[in-house]
Amino acid sequence: MLEILQYGFMQRALLAGIIIGVLCPLIGIFIVLRRMSLIGDSLSHVALSGVAAGILSGIYPLGTALLFSVIAALAIEKLRKSYNEYAELSIAVILSAGIGLAVVLISLAKSFNIDLFGYLFGNITTVLPRDLWVIGGLGFCIIAAIKFLYKELFYIAFDEMSARLAGIPINYINLLFIIFIALVITLSMRIVGILLVSSLMVIPVATSLQLAKSFKHATFLSIIFAEVSVIFGIFISYYLELASGGTIVLISVGMLLLVLGFKRLNKHFIRKKVTNSL
């Protein structure tokens, strides 16, 4: 099994996957707690527009996707302030704009580009050396920033109004956070695929919340679940010639179902034990 690690593309895929396995749930736990799960889908479709623009213009697609995603993240934050009582509208507007722009740019290509297919559904063979450098460099910066702003993000996630009263610069933190989301989505698309990246941000967190006893415990477990999904997904997709993104997400969903099933059985045995004791 380990002989495949002699291939450069597999080494790059695993290294990139390990980094993504930390980034997605690390951002995802705050997204879930803030009830912003749909923002991943919104920014991922804008990233698709960036990829299509990069392929059409001959510019590095990951670079154009990063640019498009960050601009969209800033637009969401701006619209969120304009529609204060209907904040979810900002996500819907950017989602619609992203899909529309992506469809137009893809239609200009006259044919469905195989490179674009890899970005959509994930392809471990497409991780280039420069992709790994970008993922590693920006990934390290995002992890360091989250560690530095951990208390502020934690406070805002549970009670934004109290955080504002406590003197935390809410607007500044929210702006940085949404940019982090845009960056993580764009960095993850080589491994998971644009259409599935939000799943890796949410499902491991959903699984960890079933077992965790504290916020830090939930964060740790979500990273473990994500890493297991990514590593096994990369190996399985290689041997069975499957799309890496779909394989990773299905493994993640499988672990969630196993945890839910285990908890249900555990409750059943406890209830039965209590009944028998009476």
C-alpha positions as CSV (number, residue, x, y, z in Angstrom):
1,M,0.0,0.0,0.0
2,L,2.8,2.4,0.9
3,E,4.6,1.9,-2.4
4,I,2.3,4.5,-4.0
5,L,4.1,7.1,-1.9
6,Q,7.1,6.9,-4.2
7,Y,5.0,8.9,-6.7
8,G,5.5,12.7,-6.4
9,F,1.8,13.5,-7.0
10,M,0.7,11.2,-4.2
11,Q,3.2,12.8,-1.8
12,R,1.8,16.2,-2.7
13,A,-1.8,15.0,-2.4
14,L,-1.2,13.6,1.1
15,L,0.6,16.6,2.4
16,A,-2.0,19.0,0.9
17,G,-4.8,16.7,2.3
18,I,-3.3,16.7,5.8
19,I,-3.2,20.5,5.8
20,I,-6.7,20.7,4.5
21,G,-7.8,18.2,7.1
22,V,-6.8,20.7,9.8
23,L,-8.0,23.9,8.1
24,C,-11.5,22.8,7.2
25,P,-12.8,21.7,10.6
26,L,-10.8,24.4,12.4
27,I,-12.8,27.0,10.4
28,G,-15.9,24.8,10.2
29,I,-16.5,24.6,14.0
30,F,-16.9,28.3,14.1
31,I,-19.1,28.3,11.0
32,V,-21.5,25.7,12.5
33,L,-21.7,27.4,15.8
34,R,-22.5,30.7,14.1
35,R,-25.2,29.0,11.9
36,M,-23.4,30.0,8.7
37,S,-23.1,26.5,7.1
38,L,-24.4,27.7,3.7
39,I,-21.6,30.3,3.3
40,G,-19.3,27.5,2.2
41,D,-21.5,26.7,-0.8
42,S,-21.8,30.3,-1.7
43,L,-18.1,31.0,-1.7
44,S,-17.2,27.7,-3.4
45,H,-19.4,28.7,-6.4
46,V,-17.6,32.0,-6.6
47,A,-14.3,30.1,-6.5
48,L,-15.6,28.1,-9.5
49,S,-16.0,31.3,-11.4
50,G,-12.4,32.2,-10.5
51,V,-11.1,28.9,-11.7
52,A,-13.1,29.2,-15.0
53,A,-11.7,32.8,-15.5
54,G,-8.2,31.6,-14.8
55,I,-8.5,28.7,-17.3
56,L,-10.0,31.0,-20.0
57,S,-7.3,33.7,-19.5
58,G,-4.4,31.3,-19.1
59,I,-3.7,32.7,-15.6
60,Y,-2.9,30.4,-12.6
61,P,-6.5,29.2,-11.7
62,L,-5.8,28.9,-7.9
63,G,-4.7,32.5,-7.9
64,T,-7.8,33.8,-9.7
65,A,-10.0,31.6,-7.5
66,L,-8.4,33.1,-4.4
67,L,-9.0,36.6,-5.7
68,F,-12.6,35.9,-6.6
69,S,-13.3,34.2,-3.3
70,V,-11.9,37.0,-1.2
71,I,-13.8,39.7,-3.1
72,A,-17.0,37.7,-2.7
73,A,-16.3,37.3,1.1
74,L,-15.9,41.1,1.4
75,A,-19.2,41.5,-0.6
76,I,-21.0,39.1,1.7
77,E,-19.8,41.0,4.8
78,K,-20.9,44.3,3.2
79,L,-24.3,43.0,2.3
80,R,-24.7,41.5,5.7
81,K,-24.6,44.9,7.2
82,S,-27.0,46.3,4.6
83,Y,-29.6,43.6,5.4
84,N,-29.0,43.4,9.2
85,E,-32.3,41.7,10.0
86,Y,-32.0,39.3,6.9
87,A,-28.3,38.5,7.0
88,E,-28.8,35.2,5.1
89,L,-29.8,37.2,2.0
90,S,-26.2,38.3,1.5
91,I,-25.2,34.6,1.2
92,A,-28.0,33.9,-1.2
93,V,-27.2,36.9,-3.4
94,I,-23.5,36.0,-3.7
95,L,-24.4,32.3,-4.3
96,S,-26.6,33.3,-7.2
97,A,-24.0,35.7,-8.6
98,G,-21.3,33.1,-8.3
99,I,-23.3,30.4,-10.1
100,G,-24.4,32.8,-12.9
101,L,-20.9,34.0,-13.5
102,A,-19.5,30.5,-13.5
103,V,-22.1,29.3,-16.0
104,V,-21.3,32.2,-18.4
105,L,-17.5,31.7,-18.1
106,I,-17.8,27.9,-18.7
107,S,-20.0,28.4,-21.7
108,L,-17.4,30.7,-23.2
109,A,-15.0,27.8,-23.2
110,K,-17.3,26.0,-25.7
111,S,-16.5,22.7,-24.1
112,F,-16.1,21.2,-20.6
113,N,-12.4,21.4,-19.7
114,I,-10.9,18.4,-18.0
115,D,-9.0,20.7,-15.7
116,L,-12.3,22.3,-14.6
117,F,-13.7,18.8,-13.9
118,G,-10.8,18.2,-11.5
119,Y,-11.5,21.4,-9.6
120,L,-15.2,20.6,-9.4
121,F,-15.0,17.1,-7.9
122,G,-11.4,16.9,-6.7
123,N,-8.5,15.1,-8.3
124,I,-5.4,14.0,-6.4
125,T,-3.3,13.9,-9.6
126,T,-3.7,17.7,-10.1
127,V,-1.9,18.9,-7.0
128,L,1.1,20.7,-8.4
129,P,4.2,21.7,-6.5
130,R,3.2,25.4,-6.5
131,D,-0.2,24.4,-5.3
132,L,1.4,22.7,-2.3
133,W,3.5,25.8,-1.6
134,V,0.4,28.0,-1.7
135,I,-1.7,25.6,0.4
136,G,1.1,25.2,3.0
137,G,2.0,28.9,3.2
138,L,-1.5,30.2,3.5
139,G,-2.6,27.3,5.6
140,F,0.1,28.1,8.2
141,C,-0.9,31.7,8.3
142,I,-4.6,30.9,8.8
143,I,-3.8,28.4,11.6
144,A,-1.6,31.0,13.3
145,A,-4.2,33.7,13.0
146,I,-7.0,31.5,14.4
147,K,-4.7,30.6,17.3
148,F,-4.1,34.3,17.9
149,L,-7.8,35.3,17.7
150,Y,-9.1,32.1,19.3
151,K,-10.7,33.8,22.3
152,E,-12.4,36.5,20.2
153,L,-13.7,34.0,17.7
154,F,-15.0,31.8,20.5
155,Y,-16.7,34.6,22.2
156,I,-18.4,35.9,19.0
157,A,-19.5,32.4,18.0
158,F,-21.6,32.0,21.2
159,D,-22.8,35.5,21.9
160,E,-21.9,38.3,19.4
161,M,-23.8,41.0,21.3
162,S,-22.0,40.3,24.5
163,A,-18.7,40.2,22.7
164,R,-19.4,43.7,21.3
165,L,-20.3,45.0,24.8
166,A,-17.0,43.5,26.0
167,G,-15.1,45.7,23.6
168,I,-14.1,43.0,21.0
169,P,-13.8,44.6,17.6
170,I,-16.7,42.6,16.0
171,N,-16.5,44.1,12.6
172,Y,-12.8,43.6,12.2
173,I,-12.9,40.0,13.5
174,N,-15.9,39.1,11.3
175,L,-14.1,40.6,8.2
176,L,-11.0,38.5,8.9
177,F,-13.1,35.4,9.6
178,I,-15.0,35.5,6.4
179,I,-11.7,36.0,4.5
180,F,-10.3,32.9,6.2
181,I,-13.4,31.0,5.0
182,A,-12.8,32.1,1.4
183,L,-9.1,31.1,1.6
184,V,-9.8,27.7,3.1
185,I,-12.5,26.9,0.5
186,T,-10.2,27.8,-2.3
187,L,-7.2,26.0,-0.9
188,S,-9.3,22.8,-0.4
189,M,-10.7,22.5,-3.9
190,R,-7.8,20.6,-5.4
191,I,-8.4,17.7,-2.9
192,V,-12.1,17.8,-2.2
193,G,-13.5,19.7,-5.1
194,I,-15.4,23.0,-5.2
195,L,-18.8,21.4,-5.1
196,L,-18.0,19.3,-2.0
197,V,-15.6,21.4,0.1
198,S,-18.3,22.9,2.3
199,S,-19.1,19.3,3.3
200,L,-15.6,18.7,4.8
201,M,-16.1,21.9,6.8
202,V,-19.4,20.8,8.3
203,I,-19.7,17.0,8.5
204,P,-16.6,16.3,10.7
205,V,-17.8,19.1,13.0
206,A,-21.3,17.5,13.1
207,T,-19.8,14.2,14.0
208,S,-17.6,15.6,16.8
209,L,-20.5,17.5,18.4
210,Q,-22.2,14.1,19.0
211,L,-19.3,13.0,21.2
212,A,-17.5,16.1,22.5
213,K,-17.7,17.3,26.1
214,S,-16.3,20.8,25.4
215,F,-15.5,23.2,22.6
216,K,-11.8,22.3,22.5
217,H,-12.7,18.6,22.6
218,A,-15.1,19.2,19.7
219,T,-12.4,21.0,17.7
220,F,-9.9,18.2,18.3
221,L,-12.3,15.4,17.4
222,S,-13.5,17.3,14.2
223,I,-9.8,17.5,13.0
224,I,-9.3,13.8,13.7
225,F,-12.5,12.9,11.8
226,A,-11.5,15.1,8.9
227,E,-8.0,13.7,8.7
228,V,-9.2,10.1,8.7
229,S,-11.7,11.0,5.9
230,V,-9.0,12.7,3.8
231,I,-6.2,10.2,4.2
232,F,-8.4,7.1,3.6
233,G,-10.3,8.9,0.9
234,I,-7.1,9.7,-1.0
235,F,-5.9,6.1,-0.9
236,I,-9.2,4.6,-1.8
237,S,-9.8,7.1,-4.7
238,Y,-6.3,6.3,-6.0
239,Y,-6.8,2.5,-6.0
240,L,-10.4,2.5,-7.2
241,E,-9.9,5.4,-9.6
242,L,-12.7,7.5,-8.0
243,A,-13.0,11.2,-7.6
244,S,-11.2,12.1,-4.4
245,G,-13.7,14.7,-3.2
246,G,-16.7,12.4,-3.4
247,T,-14.8,9.5,-1.7
248,I,-13.6,11.8,1.2
249,V,-17.1,13.2,1.8
250,L,-18.7,9.7,1.7
251,I,-16.2,8.4,4.3
252,S,-17.0,11.5,6.4
253,V,-20.8,10.9,6.1
254,G,-20.2,7.2,7.0
255,M,-18.4,8.1,10.2
256,L,-21.3,10.4,11.2
257,L,-23.8,7.7,10.6
258,L,-21.7,5.2,12.6
259,V,-21.5,7.7,15.5
260,L,-25.3,8.4,15.4
261,G,-26.0,4.6,15.3
262,F,-23.6,3.9,18.2
263,K,-25.3,6.6,20.3
264,R,-28.7,5.3,19.5
265,L,-27.7,1.7,20.4
266,N,-26.1,2.9,23.6
267,K,-29.2,4.8,24.6
268,H,-31.3,1.7,23.9
269,F,-29.1,-0.5,26.1
270,I,-29.1,2.0,28.9
271,R,-32.9,2.3,28.7
272,K,-33.2,-1.5,28.7
273,K,-30.9,-1.8,31.7
274,V,-32.8,0.7,33.7
275,T,-36.1,-1.0,32.8
276,N,-34.7,-4.4,33.9
277,S,-33.5,-3.0,37.2
278,L,-37.0,-1.7,38.0
